Amino acid sequence: MRPSTTPKDLLGNLAPATVAQFTQLASAGDLDGTLFHRVFPGRYISAGRQGPRRMGGVAPSEALPANADLTTAAAFRARHLRPGTVSLAVAASDDEPFLRGRPGYRPAGFNITTGPGPVPSLDGGNVVFGRVVRGLDVVSAVAGMQALGPTPGPFNALATALGDERGAQARSRFGQPLRLVVIMRAGLVKQ
């Protein structure tokens, strides 16, 4: 079974530009071969980080229109209340700062909540635009993968207290799965 989203499960009334953009990315094959790059058990998983396709990244087409939802406060109001909530990763984006600062930057990363409860840390900074209706077992399997996490200890605390940037670099990798999880093919299920 694979996670699926049908057109009726996309929230075009709340985030029409985001739905159109995601539909275009999936239909054009831009999400094919993309890696899930973050796993936070009990919270969410993330995919769609921009970068070279050969490295599991997304390279959106230059023709991808700007997302008008990103300038509309209403698009950020929907909450991440249940498992399978799909949102455009804006605040929770893993795209490199130099990519975000480029003219024509179009976010393509997305989060899927895994449950069992809400994920309020994603609320207000990411655009909820759909839900997974089939394949939550796959979402749960990805969420259950072992990922890099903090190593407790006095060295981490000391490095943080001293402002050592290696601690920040290590923290930026938290949540990366230890095994590759690839979206082989993305698309919409017709109903």
C-alpha positions as CSV (number, residue, x, y, z in Angstrom):
1,M,0.0,0.0,0.0
2,R,1.3,3.5,-0.7
3,P,0.1,6.8,0.8
4,S,-2.4,8.5,-1.5
5,T,-4.2,11.8,-1.8
6,T,-7.2,12.2,-4.0
7,P,-8.3,15.5,-5.6
8,K,-11.2,15.7,-3.1
9,D,-8.7,15.4,-0.2
10,L,-6.8,18.4,-1.3
11,L,-7.9,21.6,0.4
12,G,-8.2,23.8,-2.6
13,N,-10.7,26.1,-0.8
14,L,-8.1,26.9,1.9
15,A,-4.9,26.8,-0.1
16,P,-5.7,26.9,-3.9
17,A,-2.2,28.0,-5.1
18,T,-0.5,25.3,-2.9
19,V,-2.8,22.6,-4.2
20,A,-2.2,23.7,-7.8
21,Q,1.6,23.8,-7.2
22,F,1.7,20.4,-5.5
23,T,-0.5,18.9,-8.3
24,Q,1.8,20.3,-10.9
25,L,4.9,19.0,-9.1
26,A,3.4,15.5,-8.8
27,S,2.0,15.4,-12.4
28,A,5.3,16.6,-13.9
29,G,7.3,13.9,-12.1
30,D,9.3,16.5,-10.1
31,L,8.7,14.5,-6.8
32,D,9.7,11.1,-8.3
33,G,12.9,9.9,-6.7
34,T,12.7,12.3,-3.8
35,L,13.9,11.2,-0.4
36,F,12.2,11.5,2.9
37,H,14.8,13.5,4.7
38,R,13.3,14.0,8.2
39,V,11.7,11.5,10.5
40,F,10.3,12.7,13.9
41,P,8.4,9.8,15.4
42,G,5.1,10.7,16.9
43,R,5.1,14.1,15.1
44,Y,5.8,14.2,11.3
45,I,7.9,13.1,8.3
46,S,9.3,15.4,5.6
47,A,10.2,15.1,2.0
48,G,10.7,17.3,-1.0
49,R,13.9,19.2,0.0
50,Q,15.2,21.1,-3.0
51,G,18.5,20.0,-4.4
52,P,20.1,17.8,-7.1
53,R,17.7,15.1,-8.3
54,R,20.6,12.6,-8.3
55,M,20.9,13.2,-4.6
56,G,17.1,12.7,-3.9
57,G,16.2,16.4,-4.1
58,V,13.5,18.2,-5.9
59,A,14.4,20.6,-8.7
60,P,11.1,22.5,-9.5
61,S,10.6,23.7,-13.0
62,E,11.3,27.3,-13.7
63,A,7.8,27.5,-15.1
64,L,6.3,26.7,-11.6
65,P,4.1,29.7,-10.8
66,A,4.7,31.7,-7.6
67,N,2.6,30.5,-4.7
68,A,0.1,33.3,-3.8
69,D,-0.9,31.4,-0.6
70,L,2.4,32.3,1.0
71,T,1.3,35.9,1.2
72,T,-2.1,35.2,2.6
73,A,-2.6,34.8,6.3
74,A,-5.7,32.6,5.9
75,A,-3.6,29.9,4.2
76,F,-1.6,29.4,7.4
77,R,-4.7,29.0,9.7
78,A,-5.4,25.3,9.2
79,R,-3.9,23.2,12.0
80,H,-2.1,19.9,12.1
81,L,-4.6,18.0,14.2
82,R,-4.6,14.4,13.0
83,P,-2.4,11.8,11.4
84,G,-2.0,12.1,7.7
85,T,-2.3,15.9,7.5
86,V,-0.2,17.1,4.6
87,S,1.4,20.6,4.6
88,L,3.7,22.7,2.5
89,A,6.9,23.1,4.6
90,V,7.5,26.8,4.8
91,A,8.7,27.4,8.4
92,A,9.8,23.7,8.8
93,S,11.6,23.8,5.4
94,D,15.0,22.1,5.2
95,D,16.0,24.0,2.0
96,E,19.4,25.7,2.2
97,P,19.3,29.4,3.0
98,F,21.0,30.3,-0.3
99,L,18.2,28.5,-2.2
100,R,15.5,30.3,-0.2
101,G,17.1,33.7,-1.0
102,R,17.2,33.2,-4.7
103,P,14.8,35.0,-6.9
104,G,12.1,32.6,-8.2
105,Y,12.4,30.3,-5.2
106,R,9.4,28.0,-4.9
107,P,9.1,25.8,-1.8
108,A,8.4,22.2,-2.7
109,G,9.0,20.4,0.6
110,F,6.1,18.9,2.5
111,N,5.3,17.4,5.9
112,I,3.0,14.5,6.7
113,T,1.9,14.2,10.4
114,T,2.2,10.8,11.8
115,G,0.1,11.0,15.0
116,P,-1.1,9.8,17.3
117,G,-1.8,13.4,18.3
118,P,-1.7,16.9,16.9
119,V,1.6,18.6,16.0
120,P,1.1,22.3,17.1
121,S,4.8,23.1,16.3
122,L,3.8,23.0,12.6
123,D,0.8,25.3,13.0
124,G,0.9,28.8,11.7
125,G,4.1,28.4,9.8
126,N,3.2,25.8,7.2
127,V,0.3,25.6,4.8
128,V,-2.0,22.6,5.3
129,F,-3.3,21.6,1.9
130,G,-4.4,17.9,2.1
131,R,-4.6,14.6,3.9
132,V,-3.5,11.1,3.3
133,V,-6.6,8.9,2.9
134,R,-5.0,5.5,2.1
135,G,-1.6,4.3,3.1
136,L,-1.3,5.6,6.7
137,D,0.4,2.3,7.4
138,V,3.2,3.4,5.0
139,V,3.5,6.8,6.8
140,S,3.7,4.9,10.1
141,A,6.4,2.6,8.8
142,V,8.5,5.6,7.6
143,A,7.9,7.4,10.9
144,G,9.1,4.3,12.8
145,M,12.5,4.3,11.0
146,Q,15.6,4.9,13.1
147,A,16.9,8.4,12.6
148,L,19.8,10.5,13.9
149,G,19.1,12.1,17.2
150,P,20.8,13.9,20.0
151,T,23.5,12.1,21.9
152,P,23.0,13.3,25.5
153,G,26.1,14.1,27.4
154,P,28.3,16.8,28.9
155,F,30.2,17.4,25.6
156,N,27.1,18.6,23.8
157,A,26.1,20.8,26.7
158,L,29.6,22.3,26.9
159,A,29.8,22.8,23.1
160,T,26.4,24.6,23.2
161,A,27.4,26.8,26.1
162,L,30.7,27.7,24.4
163,G,28.9,28.6,21.2
164,D,30.7,25.9,19.2
165,E,29.1,25.7,15.8
166,R,29.7,22.0,15.5
167,G,26.9,21.5,18.0
168,A,24.5,23.5,15.8
169,Q,25.7,21.5,12.7
170,A,25.0,18.2,14.5
171,R,21.6,19.4,15.6
172,S,20.7,20.4,12.0
173,R,21.0,16.7,11.1
174,F,18.7,15.4,13.8
175,G,15.8,13.5,12.3
176,Q,17.6,12.3,9.2
177,P,16.7,8.6,8.6
178,L,19.5,6.1,8.8
179,R,18.2,4.3,5.7
180,L,17.0,5.8,2.4
181,V,13.3,6.2,1.9
182,V,12.5,7.1,-1.7
183,I,9.3,8.3,-3.3
184,M,9.5,6.2,-6.4
185,R,6.5,7.8,-8.2
186,A,4.2,10.6,-7.1
187,G,0.8,11.3,-8.4
188,L,-2.9,11.8,-7.6
189,V,-5.4,8.9,-7.3
190,K,-8.4,9.5,-9.5
191,Q,-11.8,8.8,-8.0
